[in-house]
């Protein structure tokens, strides 16, 4: 996947190769532990408040309790609600990491709930039976890829790599061409279509990892607001180690479906700045199983096009020489 120091599908070292000096800050990112996400959507609200993102597209679809649907120009954080016909198990309170404090709210385990119903005289309820479904909650966000196709295809330079290794849109430079929208393998970036009168309508928008807060030494708003520490912010290399340790902990607890997504530096995008701990296949969460930066084939395409052009010119030259004779 890596084709050189500065290949056409993005820099190998995203911060150093963007022109920053050797003493640049460590690369920053997110680790989202979906096993302890409770779907409160505090991250969505905090993101909108801090970044002045319009509060639109909140409506029920009759197919899910999720009312924000997907990432888009007006939704930089999206918490997915995924109901599965499986027992709760993987999100029992005992699966919280040791450092996460229990929330100060009343709780009832599935067995306790069944016993409570049985005590009320329901003979059809088995006190030892657990619900046959579970909720998977996952707070999605821009991946801030090592090889960022949105940045590669931008013709105006409005997308740039920050000193923290993140990718940010400059609103005053973007001309709304939309080239970045199909370039993103995750479908994250989008042009703002409304509401009418709001700023940056027609301009490409996405998560900035709260760049203004990072420059002031602050934590991004979404991570700051997360009550369960499901969204963790920090140095990417440290987060990768922390994520691997968390997966090992879940495997030891018998949660063998736990896996990491976006943490591999040798994947199709060179590793993401936003990685996730998942409890099922990536497709269940709406993630592509094997994402590849969409500009990866540009060098190959350029070589083929150049060879074709040279062949055509050579053929034209031979035809011209033949006529002169």
Secondary structure, DSSP 4 states (H G I P E B T S, - for coil): ---STEETTEESSTTGGGT--TTPPPPEEEEEEGGG-----HHHHHHHHHHT---------SS-S-SS-S-BTTBSSEEEEEEESS-SGGGSGGGS-TTSPPPSS----HHHHHHHHHHTT-TT--TTPPPS-EEEEEEE-----SS-HHHHH-SSS-EEE-TTS-EEE-TTT-----HHHHH-TT---EE---STT-TTTTSEE----SHHHHHTTPPPHHHHH-TT--EEEEEHHHHHHHHHHHHHHHHHTT-TT-EEES--TTSBTS--SEEEEESS-GGGGT--TT-B-TTTTHHHHHHHHHHHHHHHHHHHHHHHHHHH-
